[in-house]
Amino acid sequence: MGRRVLTVYELSFHEKFKHKPASFAPADLDGEDLLDIFETWVASLTPANTHNEDRQTWVSIADASRYAPRVLLLDLHVGAYGEAGELVDVDTGEPVGTIDDNHAPTGSNRALLFVPETGERAYFLSEESSRGQAGGRIRELFRSYFSKYTDKITMVMSAVTEGEVWAEAAHLTEVEVRVEGRSVDVADGPDVKVGRVSYVARPERRKRFPGKLLKRLKDEKVLKRIIAVDDLPQDRTIWVTMEHDGRTKKFELGTEGAPAIRELLNAPSEPTLETGELVSRCADRVTGLCKRHHTSWDASWSRPTKQPRGE
């Protein structure tokens, strides 16, 4: 359980130190396959490599496997530390244990590398949960590693989500702003959270929000007017529901420095996706992104070579 969103990065490759550099296919990087390079590298990593002391984040690799012919799957652990405290049962409010400042409550994340046999781009997709995003740490470590791996090829990573495609072509059908409710008991003080409050705005029946609204939702004045409230706390999250090609999806609007839109994989009350379903969702994203570059993702490339674990 627990909300999870999907982040996607696009990887492209070209010649180093050239005024008009030629591009390389990820499946043929001067005779080497990106999948093989990445798989060999990730197998050499230890917790000493993945642990991010600067950000006080514990990241470790539980398993790495070739899930499908052109898909590498990483099972990861992630958690933050740095401050001692109590563990509390949220149902009873009673403490059930303590943690020291070097203890990191961890959760599992997954990350996937999709490398098509043809085409000039690969895709790194990762889950993000309330515990963090372990895939982001792995991605940045590989960026650093590859920059020294060869003196012939430069790798460029850029944040991208299918949400950007939807933002260009889809119809915005709902805006939801979620905030934490506060206790009305003065004795509790102003910082006691008692639940989540959602404000939902929808256009009139059979009508649509104007296309330009999506980009304006970060303007607090516009947001307040849409959901008809006078005041909003800063610790809010904004979700939008969009329709495109007969499909409906919900996305979270990111903060500055994060991808503009991140797709919701599962809500807090829903179970985490099984591996097979996650791969299928990711393959769908990659298929759409490949189409943007007039290439295609062959379904056989992401078909599992063996029965997925836990299914």
C-alpha positions as CSV (number, residue, x, y, z in Angstrom):
1,M,0.0,0.0,0.0
2,G,1.1,3.6,-0.4
3,R,0.9,6.1,-3.2
4,R,3.4,5.6,-6.1
5,V,4.1,7.7,-9.1
6,L,6.2,7.0,-12.2
7,T,9.1,9.1,-13.4
8,V,10.7,8.5,-16.9
9,Y,14.1,9.6,-18.2
10,E,15.1,9.5,-21.9
11,L,18.7,8.5,-22.7
12,S,20.3,9.5,-26.0
13,F,23.9,9.1,-27.1
14,H,26.2,11.0,-29.5
15,E,29.9,11.5,-30.3
16,K,32.0,13.4,-27.9
17,F,33.8,16.6,-28.8
18,K,32.2,17.0,-32.2
19,H,30.7,20.2,-33.7
20,K,28.1,18.1,-35.5
21,P,28.1,14.8,-33.5
22,A,26.7,11.7,-35.0
23,S,24.1,9.7,-32.9
24,F,24.5,6.2,-31.5
25,A,21.8,3.6,-31.1
26,P,21.7,2.5,-27.4
27,A,21.8,-1.1,-28.7
28,D,25.0,-0.4,-30.6
29,L,27.3,1.9,-28.7
30,D,30.4,1.5,-30.7
31,G,29.8,-2.3,-30.7
32,E,28.4,-2.5,-27.2
33,D,24.8,-2.8,-26.0
34,L,23.6,-0.4,-23.3
35,L,21.8,-3.2,-21.6
36,D,25.0,-5.2,-21.2
37,I,26.9,-2.2,-20.0
38,F,24.3,-1.3,-17.4
39,E,23.8,-4.8,-16.2
40,T,27.5,-5.4,-15.7
41,W,27.9,-2.1,-13.9
42,V,24.9,-2.5,-11.6
43,A,26.1,-6.0,-10.6
44,S,29.3,-4.4,-9.2
45,L,27.5,-2.0,-6.9
46,T,27.5,-2.4,-3.2
47,P,25.6,-0.5,-0.5
48,A,28.7,1.6,0.0
49,N,28.3,2.9,-3.5
50,T,24.5,3.4,-3.5
51,H,24.2,4.9,0.1
52,N,23.8,8.7,-0.3
53,E,25.4,10.2,2.8
54,D,25.1,13.8,1.5
55,R,21.3,13.4,1.4
56,Q,21.1,11.0,4.3
57,T,19.3,8.5,2.1
58,W,19.9,4.7,2.3
59,V,19.6,3.0,-1.1
60,S,20.5,-0.6,-1.8
61,I,19.9,-3.1,-4.6
62,A,18.0,-6.2,-3.6
63,D,18.1,-7.8,-7.1
64,A,18.8,-7.0,-10.7
65,S,17.6,-9.2,-13.5
66,R,16.9,-9.3,-17.3
67,Y,13.1,-9.4,-17.0
68,A,12.6,-9.5,-20.7
69,P,14.9,-9.6,-23.8
70,R,15.2,-5.7,-23.8
71,V,14.2,-4.8,-20.3
72,L,16.4,-4.8,-17.1
73,L,14.5,-4.8,-13.8
74,L,15.9,-3.5,-10.5
75,D,14.4,-4.2,-7.1
76,L,15.6,-1.5,-4.7
77,H,15.3,-0.4,-1.1
78,V,15.2,3.2,0.0
79,G,14.8,5.2,3.2
80,A,15.8,8.4,4.9
81,Y,17.6,8.8,8.2
82,G,19.3,11.5,10.3
83,E,16.9,12.1,13.2
84,A,16.1,9.9,16.1
85,G,12.4,9.4,17.0
86,E,9.6,7.1,17.9
87,L,7.7,4.7,15.7
88,V,4.0,5.2,16.3
89,D,1.0,3.0,15.4
90,V,-1.2,5.4,13.4
91,D,-4.3,3.5,14.3
92,T,-3.8,3.8,18.1
93,G,-1.5,6.7,18.4
94,E,0.7,4.6,20.7
95,P,4.5,4.3,20.3
96,V,5.7,0.9,19.3
97,G,9.4,1.4,19.1
98,T,12.2,3.9,18.6
99,I,14.8,4.7,15.9
100,D,18.2,6.3,16.2
101,D,19.6,8.9,13.9
102,N,21.4,6.2,11.9
103,H,18.3,4.1,11.4
104,A,16.5,4.3,8.1
105,P,12.9,2.9,7.8
106,T,13.0,1.5,4.2
107,G,10.6,0.6,1.6
108,S,10.9,-1.0,-1.8
109,N,11.0,0.7,-5.2
110,R,11.5,-0.7,-8.7
111,A,13.3,0.8,-11.7
112,L,13.4,-0.5,-15.2
113,L,15.7,0.1,-18.2
114,F,14.1,-0.3,-21.6
115,V,16.6,-0.5,-24.5
116,P,15.0,-1.0,-28.0
117,E,16.9,-3.1,-30.6
118,T,16.5,-0.2,-33.0
119,G,16.2,3.6,-32.6
120,E,18.3,6.3,-30.9
121,R,16.8,6.4,-27.4
122,A,16.5,4.2,-24.3
123,Y,14.3,4.8,-21.3
124,F,14.9,4.6,-17.6
125,L,11.6,4.4,-15.6
126,S,11.4,4.4,-11.8
127,E,8.8,4.3,-9.0
128,E,8.6,7.0,-6.3
129,S,6.9,6.3,-3.0
130,S,6.7,8.1,0.3
131,R,10.1,6.5,1.2
132,G,11.8,8.1,-1.7
133,Q,13.0,7.3,-5.2
134,A,15.8,4.8,-5.2
135,G,15.9,4.8,-9.0
136,G,16.9,8.4,-9.1
137,R,20.1,7.5,-7.1
138,I,20.9,4.7,-9.5
139,R,20.3,6.9,-12.5
140,E,22.7,9.6,-11.3
141,L,25.4,7.1,-10.4
142,F,25.2,5.6,-13.9
143,R,25.3,9.0,-15.4
144,S,28.6,9.6,-13.6
145,Y,29.9,6.1,-14.4
146,F,29.2,6.4,-18.2
147,S,30.8,9.8,-18.5
148,K,34.1,8.1,-17.7
149,Y,33.3,4.8,-19.4
150,T,34.3,5.9,-22.9
151,D,36.0,8.8,-24.5
152,K,34.0,8.4,-27.7
153,I,30.4,8.7,-26.6
154,T,28.4,11.2,-24.5
155,M,25.1,10.2,-22.8
156,V,22.3,12.8,-22.4
157,M,19.6,12.1,-19.8
158,S,16.4,14.2,-19.9
159,A,13.3,14.0,-17.8
160,V,10.2,13.1,-19.8
161,T,6.9,11.5,-19.0
162,E,4.0,10.4,-21.2
163,G,2.2,13.1,-19.2
164,E,3.9,15.7,-21.5
165,V,2.3,14.0,-24.5
166,W,-1.0,14.2,-22.7
167,A,-0.5,17.8,-21.7
168,E,-0.2,18.6,-25.4
169,A,-3.1,16.5,-26.7
170,A,-5.4,15.5,-23.9
171,H,-8.5,17.2,-22.4
172,L,-8.4,18.3,-18.8
173,T,-11.5,17.0,-17.1
174,E,-10.8,17.4,-13.3
175,V,-8.6,19.3,-10.9
176,E,-8.1,18.1,-7.4
177,V,-6.2,19.8,-4.6
178,R,-5.3,17.7,-1.6
179,V,-4.4,19.3,1.8
180,E,-4.0,18.0,5.3
181,G,-6.9,18.7,7.6
182,R,-6.1,20.4,10.9
183,S,-7.6,19.7,14.3
184,V,-10.4,22.0,15.4
185,D,-9.5,21.4,19.1
186,V,-7.4,24.4,20.3
187,A,-5.6,22.2,22.8
188,D,-4.2,20.2,19.9
189,G,-2.3,23.2,18.6
190,P,-2.0,24.3,14.9
191,D,0.2,21.5,13.7
192,V,-2.0,18.5,14.5
193,K,-3.1,16.8,11.3
194,V,-6.3,14.9,11.4
195,G,-6.9,13.8,7.8
196,R,-6.8,14.7,4.2
197,V,-9.2,17.3,2.6
198,S,-9.8,17.3,-1.1
199,Y,-11.1,20.2,-3.2
200,V,-12.4,19.0,-6.6
201,A,-13.3,21.1,-9.6
202,R,-14.9,19.8,-12.8
203,P,-16.2,21.7,-15.9
204,E,-19.8,22.0,-16.6
205,R,-21.4,18.9,-18.0
206,R,-20.3,18.2,-21.6
207,K,-17.8,21.0,-21.5
208,R,-14.1,21.0,-21.0
209,F,-11.5,23.2,-19.2
210,P,-9.6,25.4,-21.5
211,G,-6.3,23.8,-22.7
212,K,-4.2,26.6,-21.3
213,L,-5.4,26.0,-17.8
214,L,-3.0,23.1,-17.1
215,K,0.1,25.4,-17.3
216,R,-1.6,28.0,-15.1
217,L,-2.5,25.8,-12.2
218,K,0.8,26.6,-10.4
219,D,-0.5,30.2,-10.1
220,E,-2.1,30.2,-6.7
221,K,-4.6,32.9,-7.7
222,V,-5.8,30.7,-10.6
223,L,-5.9,27.6,-8.4
224,K,-8.0,29.3,-5.7
225,R,-10.4,30.6,-8.3
226,I,-10.9,27.2,-9.9
227,I,-11.7,25.3,-6.7
228,A,-13.5,28.3,-5.1
229,V,-11.5,28.7,-1.8
230,D,-10.0,31.8,-0.2
231,D,-6.9,30.2,1.3
232,L,-4.6,27.2,0.6
233,P,-1.7,25.9,2.7
234,Q,1.7,25.5,1.0
235,D,1.9,21.8,1.7
236,R,-0.7,20.8,-0.9
237,T,-0.6,18.5,-3.9
238,I,-2.4,19.1,-7.2
239,W,-3.8,16.2,-9.2
240,V,-5.3,16.5,-12.7
241,T,-7.4,14.0,-14.6
242,M,-7.1,14.0,-18.4
243,E,-8.7,12.1,-21.3
244,H,-6.9,11.2,-24.5
245,D,-7.8,8.6,-27.2
246,G,-10.6,7.1,-25.1
247,R,-8.3,6.6,-22.0
248,T,-8.4,8.5,-18.7
249,K,-5.4,9.0,-16.5
250,K,-4.6,10.9,-13.3
251,F,-1.3,12.8,-13.0
252,E,0.4,14.8,-10.1
253,L,1.7,18.2,-11.0
254,G,5.3,18.3,-9.9
255,T,7.2,21.1,-8.0
256,E,10.0,23.2,-9.5
257,G,12.9,21.1,-10.5
258,A,10.8,17.9,-10.9
259,P,9.2,16.6,-14.0
260,A,6.2,18.7,-14.9
261,I,3.8,15.8,-14.6
262,R,4.2,12.4,-13.0
263,E,1.8,9.6,-13.6
264,L,0.0,8.0,-10.7
265,L,0.6,4.3,-10.5
266,N,-1.6,3.6,-7.5
267,A,-3.4,5.7,-4.9
268,P,-2.6,5.5,-1.1
269,S,-5.4,3.1,-0.5
270,E,-4.6,0.8,-3.4
271,P,-2.1,-2.1,-3.5
272,T,1.3,-1.7,-5.2
273,L,1.3,-2.9,-8.8
274,E,2.5,-6.5,-9.4
275,T,5.7,-6.6,-11.4
276,G,4.0,-7.8,-14.6
277,E,1.5,-5.0,-14.4
278,L,4.2,-2.4,-13.7
279,V,6.2,-3.6,-16.7
280,S,3.1,-3.5,-18.9
281,R,2.3,0.0,-17.8
282,C,5.9,1.1,-18.5
283,A,5.9,-0.6,-21.9
284,D,2.8,1.4,-22.7
285,R,4.6,4.6,-21.8
286,V,7.7,3.6,-23.8
287,T,5.5,2.7,-26.8
288,G,4.0,6.2,-26.7
289,L,7.3,7.9,-26.3
290,C,8.8,6.0,-29.2
291,K,6.0,7.1,-31.4
292,R,7.0,10.7,-30.7
293,H,10.3,10.0,-32.4
294,H,8.8,8.0,-35.2
295,T,10.1,4.7,-34.0
296,S,8.4,1.7,-32.3
297,W,8.7,-0.6,-29.4
298,D,8.2,-4.3,-30.3
299,A,6.0,-6.0,-27.7
300,S,8.2,-9.1,-27.7
301,W,11.1,-7.0,-26.3
302,S,9.2,-6.6,-23.0
303,R,7.6,-10.0,-22.8
304,P,9.0,-11.8,-19.7
305,T,11.6,-14.5,-20.4
306,K,10.3,-16.4,-17.2
307,Q,7.4,-16.2,-14.8
308,P,7.8,-12.9,-12.8
309,R,8.7,-13.2,-9.1
310,G,5.7,-13.1,-6.7
311,E,3.1,-13.8,-9.4
